[in-house]
Amino acid sequence: MVVGVSMIGAGYWGRNLLRNLQAADEVSLLSLCDTDEGKARRLLGEYSTVPVCGSIDAVLEDSRVDAVVIATPVATHCDLALAAIEAGKHVLVEKPLAASASDGAKMVQAAKDNGVVLMVDHTFCYAPAVRRLAAMVRGGELGEIQYIDSVRTNLGIVQPDVDVLWDLGPHDLSILEAVLPPDVRPAAVSAVVSTPSHLGRPASVHMSVRLSNGAIAHAYESWLSPVKSRRMVIGGSRRIAVWNDVDPVQPLVVYDRGVDPAGPDTGAPASYRSGDAVSLALPGDEPLHTMIGEFVDAIAHGCNPRTDGEAGLRVLRQLEAASVSHASDGGFVTLAAGEGDQW
């Protein structure tokens, strides 16, 4: 099946989506829509035959367009997605799904009512390392999850429309959902932020997610670091996995090391295990390419993608809980029933 697609938005992330849409055999890119038509033409390049338009109306009226990909400022996601959904188009939205959980809920309900696919671009959920981590966690290879630590920092990009929590937080929260076993869910969220006066918005955040099994997942995210870091440690009762996404040689290493209960006659509080460390081989699949393939499959077969609207909505609810937390001195905000549930 070849899906006719129009992309809306020719900004920073749009160029990455555009490249993968053009490379996908199962996609026919019919148009690029942006209010700045000159920017859209420059993004396509002078030799492209893909037409440019400045209004979404032209996209929605085109019967050849089966689906739209939205890569625009967060505040526009809901209105653009609802218009597309009501026109019978399937929708893929850049993260986060919407600017609020209430908007996200409207989008999810509209997609159900109109029988179309709604998917959010939680890119890292399609990374080979995350898929391998999910298999290890859910297969019991790491044992019971005891803690998760993530560091996601860089020098910028300072977003004009969202703070660092809403910019980088969706990555860690969506990865958390992708790897946790079905019987473990986020139960409460806390966040403490730093807001430099010259930026006027939070630029660093320490976010903690209390899990239903008593473990804690922690993420430090910042726009202010001179060193790019994308590192996650998943500590289990049997093994510990370390994913370093900026290490091209050993991106995923599993350590047979940990702290075990001491024997009853040792008099020590714990014993320490120091076994082998194994570097795992990973395929070189580009996450965006895999994600677009899953979007097409969901349209063709009527199935839910792993990052469907419901998954995006759960992330929004956790982001809102984190926002409430940092506005009230960083205390834990309990998630209501269903807000952290797995799909």
C-alpha positions in Angstrom: 0.0 0.0 0.0 1.2 3.5 -0.9 -0.1 6.3 1.3 -0.6 9.8 0.0 0.9 12.2 2.5 1.1 15.9 2.9 3.5 17.4 5.5 2.6 20.5 7.4 5.5 22.5 8.7 9.0 23.2 7.2 10.9 24.0 10.4 13.8 22.3 12.3 12.2 18.9 12.9 10.2 19.0 9.7 13.4 18.6 7.7 14.1 15.3 9.4 10.6 14.0 8.8 10.6 15.2 5.2 13.8 13.4 4.5 12.4 10.1 5.8 9.0 10.6 4.1 10.8 11.1 0.8 12.9 8.0 1.4 9.9 5.7 2.2 8.8 3.5 -0.7 5.3 3.2 0.8 4.8 7.0 1.0 3.9 9.3 -1.9 4.7 12.9 -0.7 2.0 15.0 -2.4 2.7 18.5 -0.9 4.6 20.5 1.7 2.5 23.1 3.5 3.8 26.1 5.4 2.7 29.6 5.9 6.1 30.6 4.7 6.1 29.1 1.2 9.6 30.4 0.4 11.0 28.4 3.4 9.1 25.3 2.2 10.5 25.6 -1.3 14.1 26.0 0.1 13.6 23.0 2.3 12.5 20.9 -0.7 15.3 22.1 -2.9 15.2 23.7 -6.3 15.0 20.3 -8.2 12.0 18.9 -6.2 8.7 18.5 -8.0 6.7 18.3 -4.8 4.3 21.3 -4.8 4.2 23.8 -2.0 1.1 25.4 -0.5 0.5 28.1 2.2 -2.8 26.9 3.6 -4.0 23.7 5.1 -7.3 24.1 3.2 -5.6 23.0 0.0 -4.3 19.9 1.8 -7.7 18.9 3.3 -9.5 19.3 0.0 -7.1 17.1 -1.8 -8.7 13.7 -2.1 -5.3 12.0 -2.9 -4.1 12.9 0.6 -4.7 10.0 2.9 -2.6 11.3 5.8 -1.0 14.5 7.1 2.2 14.8 9.1 2.2 17.8 11.4 5.6 19.4 12.4 4.5 22.8 13.6 4.6 24.7 16.9 3.0 22.8 19.8 0.2 25.3 20.3 -1.1 24.6 16.7 -1.1 20.8 17.0 -4.7 20.4 18.2 -6.4 22.7 15.7 -4.5 21.3 12.8 -5.0 17.7 13.8 -8.7 18.2 14.5 -9.2 19.8 11.1 -7.4 16.9 9.4 -9.2 14.2 11.4 -12.6 15.7 10.6 -11.6 15.7 6.9 -11.0 11.9 7.2 -7.2 12.1 7.2 -4.9 10.0 9.3 -2.5 12.1 11.4 1.0 11.8 12.6 2.0 14.7 15.0 5.5 15.8 16.2 6.0 15.5 19.9 4.4 16.5 22.3 1.0 15.5 21.0 -0.6 18.8 22.1 -0.1 21.8 24.4 -2.4 20.3 27.1 -3.9 17.0 28.1 -7.4 18.4 27.5 -6.4 19.2 23.9 -4.8 15.7 23.5 -8.0 14.1 24.8 -10.0 15.9 22.1 -7.7 14.7 19.4 -7.8 11.1 20.7 -11.6 11.1 20.8 -11.9 12.7 17.4 -9.7 10.0 15.8 -11.9 7.3 17.4 -15.1 9.0 16.2 -13.7 9.3 12.6 -12.0 5.9 12.4 -8.6 7.3 11.6 -5.1 6.7 12.9 -3.6 9.2 15.4 0.0 8.8 16.1 2.7 10.9 17.9 6.3 11.0 16.9 7.9 9.7 20.1 11.0 9.1 18.0 13.2 7.3 20.6 10.6 4.5 21.1 11.6 3.3 17.6 15.4 3.4 18.3 17.0 -0.1 18.1 18.4 0.3 21.6 15.0 1.1 23.2 13.4 -1.8 21.4 16.2 -4.1 22.7 15.8 -2.6 26.2 12.1 -3.3 26.2 12.6 -6.9 25.2 15.2 -7.4 28.0 13.0 -5.7 30.6 9.8 -7.4 29.7 11.6 -10.7 29.2 13.0 -10.6 32.7 16.6 -10.5 31.6 17.3 -7.6 33.9 15.2 -8.8 36.8 12.9 -6.5 38.8 13.4 -2.9 37.9 15.0 -1.1 40.9 15.8 2.3 39.4 16.1 4.2 36.1 18.4 7.2 35.6 18.5 9.3 32.5 20.6 12.4 31.4 19.6 14.3 28.3 21.5 17.5 27.9 22.9 19.8 25.1 23.6 23.4 24.5 20.1 24.3 23.3 18.1 24.2 21.2 16.1 26.7 23.3 12.6 26.4 22.0 10.5 29.6 21.6 7.1 28.0 22.5 7.8 25.4 25.3 10.1 25.1 28.2 12.8 22.3 28.6 10.3 20.0 30.4 7.9 20.0 27.5 10.7 19.9 25.0 12.9 17.1 26.3 10.6 15.5 28.9 8.5 13.7 26.2 11.5 11.7 25.2 12.2 10.2 28.6 8.6 9.7 29.5 7.8 7.9 26.2 10.9 5.7 26.6 9.8 4.9 30.1 6.4 3.8 28.7 8.1 1.8 26.0 10.4 -0.3 28.2 8.4 -0.8 31.4 6.8 -4.2 31.9 2.9 -4.2 31.7 2.5 -4.6 35.5 4.6 -1.5 36.3 3.3 2.0 35.7 4.1 5.6 36.6 2.3 6.5 39.8 3.4 10.0 40.7 5.7 12.7 39.2 7.8 15.5 40.7 10.0 18.1 39.0 12.4 20.9 40.1 13.4 23.4 37.5 16.0 26.1 37.0 14.9 29.3 35.1 17.7 31.6 34.0 16.6 35.2 34.1 17.9 35.9 30.6 15.8 33.1 29.1 12.6 33.6 31.0 11.6 29.9 30.9 12.8 26.7 32.6 16.0 25.5 30.9 17.0 22.7 33.3 14.8 20.2 35.1 15.2 17.3 37.5 12.2 15.1 37.0 11.4 12.0 39.1 8.7 9.4 38.4 7.6 7.1 41.2 6.7 3.7 39.7 4.0 1.4 41.0 6.6 -1.2 42.1 8.2 1.3 44.4 11.2 2.1 42.1 12.1 5.6 41.0 12.9 6.8 37.4 14.9 10.0 37.3 15.7 12.3 34.4 17.9 15.3 34.2 17.3 17.4 31.2 19.0 20.7 30.2 19.5 23.2 27.3 22.5 24.6 29.1 25.2 22.0 28.9 28.3 22.4 26.7 28.4 18.6 26.4 25.7 16.6 24.6 24.6 13.6 26.6 22.0 11.0 26.0 22.6 8.3 28.6 20.1 6.0 30.4 20.8 3.4 33.1 18.2 0.8 33.9 19.1 -1.0 37.1 17.5 -4.4 37.6 17.8 -7.0 40.4 19.8 -9.3 38.0 21.6 -7.1 35.6 22.1 -3.4 34.8 21.8 -2.0 31.2 23.5 1.3 30.2 22.5 3.0 27.0 24.7 5.7 25.7 23.2 7.1 22.5 26.2 9.2 21.6 28.6 6.3 21.8 29.0 4.9 18.2 31.1 2.0 19.4 29.3 0.6 22.5 25.9 2.2 22.6 24.3 -0.6 24.8 26.2 -2.5 27.5 24.7 -5.0 30.0 26.5 -5.4 33.3 26.2 -8.6 35.3 26.9 -6.6 38.4 24.9 -5.5 41.4 24.1 -5.6 45.1 22.6 -8.8 46.5 21.3 -9.7 49.9 24.1 -11.1 52.1 23.9 -14.6 53.5 22.3 -15.0 57.0 25.7 -15.8 58.7 27.9 -13.2 57.1 27.0 -10.3 59.4 27.1 -8.0 56.4 24.2 -5.9 55.1 24.8 -6.9 51.4 27.1 -8.8 49.0 28.4 -7.4 45.8 28.4 -9.1 42.5 30.9 -8.2 39.8 30.5 -10.2 36.7 31.0 -9.7 33.0 30.0 -6.6 30.9 28.6 -7.4 27.5 28.3 -4.9 24.6 25.3 -5.7 22.5 25.2 -5.4 18.7 22.4 -3.2 17.4 21.0 -2.8 13.9 21.6 0.6 12.2 17.9 1.3 11.6 17.0 5.0 11.7 14.2 5.5 14.2 12.2 8.0 12.1 12.2 5.5 9.2 10.9 2.8 11.4 8.3 5.1 12.9 7.0 6.2 9.5 6.8 2.5 8.4 4.7 1.8 11.5 2.4 4.7 10.7 1.8 3.3 7.2 1.2 -0.2 8.6 -1.3 1.1 11.1 -3.2 2.8 8.2 -3.0 -0.2 6.0 -4.1 -2.8 8.6 -6.2 -0.8 11.0 -4.0 -1.5 14.0 -2.7 0.8 16.8 0.9 2.0 16.5 3.0 1.7 19.7 3.0 5.5 20.0 -0.7 6.1 19.3 -2.8 9.0 20.5 -3.5 7.3 23.9 0.3 6.9 24.5 0.8 10.5 23.6 -2.0 11.5 26.0 -0.5 9.6 28.9 2.8 11.5 28.4 0.9 14.8 28.3 -0.8 14.0 31.7 2.6 13.2 33.2 4.0 16.4 31.8 1.2 18.4 33.3 1.7 16.7 36.7 5.4 17.6 36.5 4.4 21.2 35.7 2.1 21.3 38.7 5.0 19.9 40.8 7.6 22.5 39.9 5.1 25.2 40.4 4.6 24.0 44.0 8.1 23.4 45.2 8.7 20.0 43.6 6.5 17.7 45.6 5.2 14.5 44.0 1.9 14.8 42.2 -0.1 11.6 42.1 -1.4 10.5 38.7 -5.1 9.7 38.5 -6.2 6.2 37.7 -5.3 5.5 34.0 -3.0 8.4 33.5 0.2 6.3 33.7 -1.3 2.9 32.5 0.4 1.0 29.8 -1.3 0.3 26.4 
